[in-house]
Amino acid sequence: MDFRVEIKDPAIADLAEIVSYIARDNPDAATTLGNNLLDAALSLAETPYKGSPYQKLPGIRKLTFRPFKFFYRVHEARKFVEVLRFWHSARSEPKL
């Protein structure tokens, strides 16, 4: 059975910022990237543990989609994944 994936408000804001920044120079690339990041996050419904554990916080996982990564939490008992943040790898780590 697939997990339900919820993209939290901070992750939505991150994604909007990423897409907006790229759209200044290349709107088509921004749209494609935004869709690809969303698809990668939603793929956690089928494979919620494909990302690696985030060593700094227990219970948090991260998945890299170069040059971006996103952070998420899996709730096994409820079959639920929370996408917490989308982040550019060159930036310092986000507050989770």
PyMOL CGO cylinders between C-alpha atoms (Angstrom):
from pymol import cmd
from pymol.cgo import CYLINDER

trace = [
    CYLINDER, 0.00, 0.00, 0.00, 1.31, 3.43, -0.92, 0.3, 1, 1, 1, 1, 1, 1,
    CYLINDER, 1.31, 3.43, -0.92, 2.08, 6.08, 1.64, 0.3, 1, 1, 1, 1, 1, 1,
    CYLINDER, 2.08, 6.08, 1.64, 0.33, 9.44, 1.58, 0.3, 1, 1, 1, 1, 1, 1,
    CYLINDER, 0.33, 9.44, 1.58, 2.75, 12.31, 0.88, 0.3, 1, 1, 1, 1, 1, 1,
    CYLINDER, 2.75, 12.31, 0.88, 2.14, 15.75, 2.32, 0.3, 1, 1, 1, 1, 1, 1,
    CYLINDER, 2.14, 15.75, 2.32, 4.32, 18.70, 1.33, 0.3, 1, 1, 1, 1, 1, 1,
    CYLINDER, 4.32, 18.70, 1.33, 4.47, 21.05, 4.31, 0.3, 1, 1, 1, 1, 1, 1,
    CYLINDER, 4.47, 21.05, 4.31, 4.20, 24.84, 4.00, 0.3, 1, 1, 1, 1, 1, 1,
    CYLINDER, 4.20, 24.84, 4.00, 7.94, 25.56, 4.44, 0.3, 1, 1, 1, 1, 1, 1,
    CYLINDER, 7.94, 25.56, 4.44, 8.71, 23.10, 1.62, 0.3, 1, 1, 1, 1, 1, 1,
    CYLINDER, 8.71, 23.10, 1.62, 6.12, 24.76, -0.61, 0.3, 1, 1, 1, 1, 1, 1,
    CYLINDER, 6.12, 24.76, -0.61, 7.72, 28.15, 0.11, 0.3, 1, 1, 1, 1, 1, 1,
    CYLINDER, 7.72, 28.15, 0.11, 11.18, 26.71, -0.65, 0.3, 1, 1, 1, 1, 1, 1,
    CYLINDER, 11.18, 26.71, -0.65, 9.98, 25.29, -3.94, 0.3, 1, 1, 1, 1, 1, 1,
    CYLINDER, 9.98, 25.29, -3.94, 8.32, 28.57, -4.91, 0.3, 1, 1, 1, 1, 1, 1,
    CYLINDER, 8.32, 28.57, -4.91, 11.55, 30.44, -4.14, 0.3, 1, 1, 1, 1, 1, 1,
    CYLINDER, 11.55, 30.44, -4.14, 13.66, 28.01, -6.18, 0.3, 1, 1, 1, 1, 1, 1,
    CYLINDER, 13.66, 28.01, -6.18, 11.33, 28.13, -9.17, 0.3, 1, 1, 1, 1, 1, 1,
    CYLINDER, 11.33, 28.13, -9.17, 10.97, 31.91, -8.98, 0.3, 1, 1, 1, 1, 1, 1,
    CYLINDER, 10.97, 31.91, -8.98, 14.72, 32.41, -8.90, 0.3, 1, 1, 1, 1, 1, 1,
    CYLINDER, 14.72, 32.41, -8.90, 15.34, 30.21, -11.93, 0.3, 1, 1, 1, 1, 1, 1,
    CYLINDER, 15.34, 30.21, -11.93, 12.36, 31.66, -13.82, 0.3, 1, 1, 1, 1, 1, 1,
    CYLINDER, 12.36, 31.66, -13.82, 14.08, 35.06, -13.93, 0.3, 1, 1, 1, 1, 1, 1,
    CYLINDER, 14.08, 35.06, -13.93, 16.49, 33.64, -16.51, 0.3, 1, 1, 1, 1, 1, 1,
    CYLINDER, 16.49, 33.64, -16.51, 14.67, 30.62, -17.89, 0.3, 1, 1, 1, 1, 1, 1,
    CYLINDER, 14.67, 30.62, -17.89, 10.94, 30.15, -17.20, 0.3, 1, 1, 1, 1, 1, 1,
    CYLINDER, 10.94, 30.15, -17.20, 10.76, 26.82, -19.05, 0.3, 1, 1, 1, 1, 1, 1,
    CYLINDER, 10.76, 26.82, -19.05, 13.65, 25.37, -17.05, 0.3, 1, 1, 1, 1, 1, 1,
    CYLINDER, 13.65, 25.37, -17.05, 12.06, 26.62, -13.83, 0.3, 1, 1, 1, 1, 1, 1,
    CYLINDER, 12.06, 26.62, -13.83, 8.79, 24.88, -14.63, 0.3, 1, 1, 1, 1, 1, 1,
    CYLINDER, 8.79, 24.88, -14.63, 10.57, 21.66, -15.54, 0.3, 1, 1, 1, 1, 1, 1,
    CYLINDER, 10.57, 21.66, -15.54, 12.70, 21.72, -12.39, 0.3, 1, 1, 1, 1, 1, 1,
    CYLINDER, 12.70, 21.72, -12.39, 9.71, 22.47, -10.18, 0.3, 1, 1, 1, 1, 1, 1,
    CYLINDER, 9.71, 22.47, -10.18, 7.79, 19.57, -11.67, 0.3, 1, 1, 1, 1, 1, 1,
    CYLINDER, 7.79, 19.57, -11.67, 10.78, 17.23, -11.35, 0.3, 1, 1, 1, 1, 1, 1,
    CYLINDER, 10.78, 17.23, -11.35, 11.29, 18.13, -7.69, 0.3, 1, 1, 1, 1, 1, 1,
    CYLINDER, 11.29, 18.13, -7.69, 7.60, 17.56, -6.99, 0.3, 1, 1, 1, 1, 1, 1,
    CYLINDER, 7.60, 17.56, -6.99, 7.67, 14.23, -8.83, 0.3, 1, 1, 1, 1, 1, 1,
    CYLINDER, 7.67, 14.23, -8.83, 10.70, 13.14, -6.80, 0.3, 1, 1, 1, 1, 1, 1,
    CYLINDER, 10.70, 13.14, -6.80, 8.95, 14.08, -3.56, 0.3, 1, 1, 1, 1, 1, 1,
    CYLINDER, 8.95, 14.08, -3.56, 5.72, 12.35, -4.55, 0.3, 1, 1, 1, 1, 1, 1,
    CYLINDER, 5.72, 12.35, -4.55, 7.66, 9.21, -5.49, 0.3, 1, 1, 1, 1, 1, 1,
    CYLINDER, 7.66, 9.21, -5.49, 8.14, 8.72, -1.74, 0.3, 1, 1, 1, 1, 1, 1,
    CYLINDER, 8.14, 8.72, -1.74, 4.60, 7.34, -1.74, 0.3, 1, 1, 1, 1, 1, 1,
    CYLINDER, 4.60, 7.34, -1.74, 5.97, 4.15, -3.26, 0.3, 1, 1, 1, 1, 1, 1,
    CYLINDER, 5.97, 4.15, -3.26, 9.47, 4.12, -1.77, 0.3, 1, 1, 1, 1, 1, 1,
    CYLINDER, 9.47, 4.12, -1.77, 9.48, 6.20, 1.43, 0.3, 1, 1, 1, 1, 1, 1,
    CYLINDER, 9.48, 6.20, 1.43, 12.85, 4.94, 2.65, 0.3, 1, 1, 1, 1, 1, 1,
    CYLINDER, 12.85, 4.94, 2.65, 14.90, 5.58, -0.50, 0.3, 1, 1, 1, 1, 1, 1,
    CYLINDER, 14.90, 5.58, -0.50, 16.54, 8.65, 1.00, 0.3, 1, 1, 1, 1, 1, 1,
    CYLINDER, 16.54, 8.65, 1.00, 19.29, 8.36, 3.58, 0.3, 1, 1, 1, 1, 1, 1,
    CYLINDER, 19.29, 8.36, 3.58, 18.93, 9.13, 7.28, 0.3, 1, 1, 1, 1, 1, 1,
    CYLINDER, 18.93, 9.13, 7.28, 19.83, 12.72, 8.15, 0.3, 1, 1, 1, 1, 1, 1,
    CYLINDER, 19.83, 12.72, 8.15, 22.50, 12.29, 10.82, 0.3, 1, 1, 1, 1, 1, 1,
    CYLINDER, 22.50, 12.29, 10.82, 21.81, 15.62, 12.54, 0.3, 1, 1, 1, 1, 1, 1,
    CYLINDER, 21.81, 15.62, 12.54, 18.20, 14.85, 13.48, 0.3, 1, 1, 1, 1, 1, 1,
    CYLINDER, 18.20, 14.85, 13.48, 16.74, 11.46, 14.32, 0.3, 1, 1, 1, 1, 1, 1,
    CYLINDER, 16.74, 11.46, 14.32, 13.69, 10.47, 12.32, 0.3, 1, 1, 1, 1, 1, 1,
    CYLINDER, 13.69, 10.47, 12.32, 14.51, 12.80, 9.41, 0.3, 1, 1, 1, 1, 1, 1,
    CYLINDER, 14.51, 12.80, 9.41, 15.64, 11.55, 6.02, 0.3, 1, 1, 1, 1, 1, 1,
    CYLINDER, 15.64, 11.55, 6.02, 17.07, 13.38, 3.01, 0.3, 1, 1, 1, 1, 1, 1,
    CYLINDER, 17.07, 13.38, 3.01, 16.97, 12.66, -0.67, 0.3, 1, 1, 1, 1, 1, 1,
    CYLINDER, 16.97, 12.66, -0.67, 19.31, 14.30, -3.16, 0.3, 1, 1, 1, 1, 1, 1,
    CYLINDER, 19.31, 14.30, -3.16, 18.08, 15.54, -6.51, 0.3, 1, 1, 1, 1, 1, 1,
    CYLINDER, 18.08, 15.54, -6.51, 21.22, 17.33, -7.69, 0.3, 1, 1, 1, 1, 1, 1,
    CYLINDER, 21.22, 17.33, -7.69, 21.93, 20.08, -6.95, 0.3, 1, 1, 1, 1, 1, 1,
    CYLINDER, 21.93, 20.08, -6.95, 18.94, 20.06, -4.59, 0.3, 1, 1, 1, 1, 1, 1,
    CYLINDER, 18.94, 20.06, -4.59, 17.97, 17.89, -1.67, 0.3, 1, 1, 1, 1, 1, 1,
    CYLINDER, 17.97, 17.89, -1.67, 14.83, 17.59, 0.29, 0.3, 1, 1, 1, 1, 1, 1,
    CYLINDER, 14.83, 17.59, 0.29, 14.20, 16.57, 3.84, 0.3, 1, 1, 1, 1, 1, 1,
    CYLINDER, 14.20, 16.57, 3.84, 11.31, 14.44, 5.00, 0.3, 1, 1, 1, 1, 1, 1,
    CYLINDER, 11.31, 14.44, 5.00, 9.91, 12.34, 7.81, 0.3, 1, 1, 1, 1, 1, 1,
    CYLINDER, 9.91, 12.34, 7.81, 8.25, 8.92, 7.46, 0.3, 1, 1, 1, 1, 1, 1,
    CYLINDER, 8.25, 8.92, 7.46, 5.38, 7.95, 9.75, 0.3, 1, 1, 1, 1, 1, 1,
    CYLINDER, 5.38, 7.95, 9.75, 5.33, 4.19, 9.24, 0.3, 1, 1, 1, 1, 1, 1,
    CYLINDER, 5.33, 4.19, 9.24, 2.29, 3.39, 11.38, 0.3, 1, 1, 1, 1, 1, 1,
    CYLINDER, 2.29, 3.39, 11.38, 0.13, 5.98, 9.62, 0.3, 1, 1, 1, 1, 1, 1,
    CYLINDER, 0.13, 5.98, 9.62, 1.58, 5.29, 6.12, 0.3, 1, 1, 1, 1, 1, 1,
    CYLINDER, 1.58, 5.29, 6.12, 2.39, 8.97, 5.82, 0.3, 1, 1, 1, 1, 1, 1,
    CYLINDER, 2.39, 8.97, 5.82, 5.40, 11.00, 4.57, 0.3, 1, 1, 1, 1, 1, 1,
    CYLINDER, 5.40, 11.00, 4.57, 5.93, 14.68, 5.41, 0.3, 1, 1, 1, 1, 1, 1,
    CYLINDER, 5.93, 14.68, 5.41, 8.16, 16.62, 3.03, 0.3, 1, 1, 1, 1, 1, 1,
    CYLINDER, 8.16, 16.62, 3.03, 9.68, 19.28, 5.27, 0.3, 1, 1, 1, 1, 1, 1,
    CYLINDER, 9.68, 19.28, 5.27, 12.03, 21.34, 3.07, 0.3, 1, 1, 1, 1, 1, 1,
    CYLINDER, 12.03, 21.34, 3.07, 13.46, 21.60, -0.45, 0.3, 1, 1, 1, 1, 1, 1,
    CYLINDER, 13.46, 21.60, -0.45, 17.00, 22.96, -0.34, 0.3, 1, 1, 1, 1, 1, 1,
    CYLINDER, 17.00, 22.96, -0.34, 19.89, 23.84, -2.66, 0.3, 1, 1, 1, 1, 1, 1,
    CYLINDER, 19.89, 23.84, -2.66, 22.93, 21.78, -1.69, 0.3, 1, 1, 1, 1, 1, 1,
    CYLINDER, 22.93, 21.78, -1.69, 25.26, 24.81, -1.80, 0.3, 1, 1, 1, 1, 1, 1,
    CYLINDER, 25.26, 24.81, -1.80, 23.35, 26.51, 1.02, 0.3, 1, 1, 1, 1, 1, 1,
    CYLINDER, 23.35, 26.51, 1.02, 23.90, 25.81, 4.70, 0.3, 1, 1, 1, 1, 1, 1,
    CYLINDER, 23.90, 25.81, 4.70, 21.50, 23.28, 6.17, 0.3, 1, 1, 1, 1, 1, 1,
    CYLINDER, 21.50, 23.28, 6.17, 17.90, 24.44, 6.75, 0.3, 1, 1, 1, 1, 1, 1,
    CYLINDER, 17.90, 24.44, 6.75, 16.19, 24.68, 10.11, 0.3, 1, 1, 1, 1, 1, 1,
    CYLINDER, 16.19, 24.68, 10.11, 14.00, 21.65, 10.50, 0.3, 1, 1, 1, 1, 1, 1,
]
cmd.load_cgo(trace, "trace")
